[in-house]
Amino acid sequence: GQTLRAQGIGSVISEAAFGANFAELAAAILIMSLTVVLINRFVWRRLYAVASTQYNLSK
């Protein structure tokens, strides 16, 4: 008889979509997209630059 509920942005998106709360759904998707873009820009690009200068994969 217990209902388990996950926490996080995926849960917010799922519940907003199920409840037809389009404002909350749009806000959650916007926040998720912005987070992905910022992580890509500030973390992965720098890691790629470090890896490409330290490790040369060409023959």
PyMOL commands that set and color helices and strands:
alter all, ss='L'
color gray80, all
select helices_A, chain A and resi 9-18+22-54
alter helices_A, ss='H'
color red, helices_A
deselect
rebuild
show_as cartoon
